[in-house]
Amino acid sequence: MNKLPQITLAFWVMKICATTLGETAGDLLSMTLNVGYAISSMILLSVFLITLLTQLWSKTYNPVLYWIVILSTSTAGTTMSDFMDRTLGLGYASGSMILIVLLLMVFALWHLSGNSLNVNKAQTPRGELFYWVAILLSNTLGTALGDFLADDSGLGFAGGALLIGASILLVVALKYCTTVSSVVLFWVAFVLTRPFGATLGDFLTKPYEKGGLDFGTVGSSAVLAAVLLVMIAGAWYVQRRDSRQPLAELS
């Protein structure tokens, strides 16, 4: 049984909310609370492993559990990227290249394992495990790319978000107007929505003099968490309703 959600517009909206919240929440832990990138990464990776094991043990699709794991990959990806790029001194460009290579290696191993990279067919424990490793790396990569666009490219937070947003619209156009593989486009879009969330998160939290809206990590995280909770509740309701329909038809 497929334990992953259908890829709809609501999925992408929730993905952007989750990745933006992951950016602000990761910064809240590592910078606002001054925990540091290394310790924050260890804490959040531990949370990811716990939520991942729970997801792998689950027998059916659970929207609440699924989006908790997505959020844990997003927050962990934020601090992991910052640890690589800032604490280790690799820089955004070098960190992004390393993560791209690692992500491509995961895709290659995933393909060689005999499991489909199509997320609608990730129905085996091994396929699901590759799926979550790819998501963790793509969220970490997205953070590095978003920081590179915002800080090193000269575009700033708003400019970086506009560039990534235009790239996402291009992917949508390729989806509906060409025969490019849907699997390839899904993973390109998945990676791109992360830097979009990262730059959007920076735009919300950074002070006015740095080109942001100065909402702060606490205020931005609270608003994004509220929006995501409402959407998760809606997804849970729809999933429960759809699961009851076959029983109603038989009665």
N, C-alpha and C positions, 0 to 999 in steps of 0.2 A: 504494500500500500504506500502510495506517495504521501509523505508527511510534510510536503512543501506547498506553499500557497499558489494559486493561479496568478499568472502575470497579467495584471490589469492596471488601469490608470491609478486606482487606489493603492496598489502595491508600490508604485513608484513615488507617489506622494508620501506614503508612510516611510519609504526608504530614505527620502530626502530629509524628512523630519527626524528620523532616527540618527542619521549620520550627522546632521547639524547639532542635535542634542549630544551626540557622542563627542563632538568637537568641544562644545561649551562645558560639558560635564568633565571631560578629561582635563581641560585647562583649569577647571575649578579645583580638581584634586591636586594636580601637579604644581600649579602656580598660585592660585588664590589662597589655597590652604597650605602652600609651601611644602608639600610632601616630597616633591622632586620627581623627575622623570623616571629614574631607575626604580624607586620603590613603588611609584604609582603603576608602572608597567607590570611589576610583579604582582601587585594586588589585583589589578584588573585582568591580567592573564589567568590568575587563580579563579576569579569570578567567571571568566569565559569557560574554563575547563569544567567547572561545576555545572553551569547552565548547558554546556555542550553534552555532557554525559546524561543529563536529564532529558535532553532532546533526543539523543540516540536511543535511550531506553523507552521512550514513548512509542506507543504502537499506532497512534493516529495523529493527524494534523491538529495541533493546538495553537491557535493564533497568539494567545498570550505568551506561551512558552517560546514560540518561534521568534517573536519580536523582541523578547527579552534577550535571546541569544544574539540577534542582530545588533541590538543596542550594546551588548557586552563586547562584540567584535569591534564596534565603532569606537567605544571609549578606550579599549585596549589599543586599537590601531592608532589613536591620537597620541597617546603617551609613548608608544613604541617608536613611532615616527620621530617624535621630538627627541627621544633618547638617542636615536641613531644620528639625526641631523645636527643636534645641538650639543648634547653631552659628549658624544663620541667625535664630534667635529667633522662628520662626513659631508655636511652641507646638503641642501635640498636636492640639487641635481644628481650628485653621486648616490645619495640615499634612494632617490627615485629609480635610478638605473639598476641598483642592486635588487630592489623590490620587484621591478619588472622582470628581471631574470628569474628570481625565485618563483614568481607567479607563473611564468611560462613553463618552468620546470614542473610545477604542480599540475598544470594542464596536460603536459606531456605524459607524466606518470599516470594521471587519471585516464587518459586515452589508452595507454598501453595496458592498463589493468583490465580492459574489456568493458568498462562502464561508460555509458554515454554522458557527454558533457551537457546534454539537454536536461535542464533542471526539471522538466516535466516527466523525465524518465529516471530520476535519481531515486530508485526504489530499493536499493540494496544498502546494507550498512556501510560497505566500503565506498559506494558512490556518494552516500550522504556525508561520510567523513571527508572525502575529497572536496565536496561542495563547501563545507564549513571552513576548511583550511584555505580554500581559494577566496572565500569571503573575507576572512581575517586579513589575508595578505592584500587583497584589493582595497580594503578600507585603510590599511596602513599606507599603501601606495597612494591612495587618493589624498590622504592628509599631506604627504610630502609634496605631491603635485600642486595641491591648493596653496601650501605655504610658499612654494617656488613662484607661483603666479602672483601671489599677493605681495611678497617681499622682494624677490630677486628680479622679476621680469619688468618692474616699473609700472605694471597695470594697476596696482592697488587692489583693495578688497572688492570694491564694486566692479572694477574693470575685469578682474579675474573671474568673478561670478558671471558677468555678461559673456565672456569668452566661452566658459564652460557651458553656460546655458545655450549658446548658439551651437556648440558642438553636439549637445544632447538633441537639439531640434534637427540637426543634420542626420543623426542616427535614426530618429523617428522617420524622416523622409526616406532614408535608405530602406527602412523596414517596409514601408507601404508602397514605395515606387520602384524598387529594384528586387532582384532575386538573391541578394547577399544573404548568406546563412543567418537564420534567426538566432542560432546558438552563439555565433560570433558577435552579432549585434547586441544580444542580451548582456554578454560579459563586458563588452565595450561600454555599454550604458551603465552597467553596474559600477565599473571603475570610475566613470565620469561623474556619476551622481555623488560620489564621495568628495572629490575636490570642490564640487558645487556646494555641498553641505559645509565643507571646511571653510571656504571663502565666505559663505553666507554667515556662518557662525562667527568668524572674525569680524565681519561687517556689523553684526549685532552687538558684539561685546567690546570692541576696541573704542578708545576715546575719540572725540571729534577731531582732535588735532592729527590723528593718524588715519583719518578717513572713515571711522566707524560711527555707529549710532550711540555708543556709550551706555548700552543697557547693562553691561557687566555680565560676568559669568553666572552669577546667582539668578538675576532677573531673567536672562535669556533662557537658562536651563529650566526655570520654573514654567515659563510660557510654552516652550517646546514640549516639555513633559506633559503638560495639560492637553495640548493638541494631540500628541501621540496616544495618550491614554484614551481619549474620546474615540479616535479612529480604531484602536485595538478593540475597544468595547463594541464598536460597530461590526468589525470583522468577526468577533466572537459570536455576536448575535446572528449574523448571516450564516456562519458555519453551523451553529446549533439548529437554526431553522431548516437549512438544507438537509441536515442529517436526519431530521424528524420526518421529512416529506415522504421518503420511501415507506416508512412504517405506517404513516397515515393512509397511503394509497393501498396498503395491504389489508387494512382493518375494515 
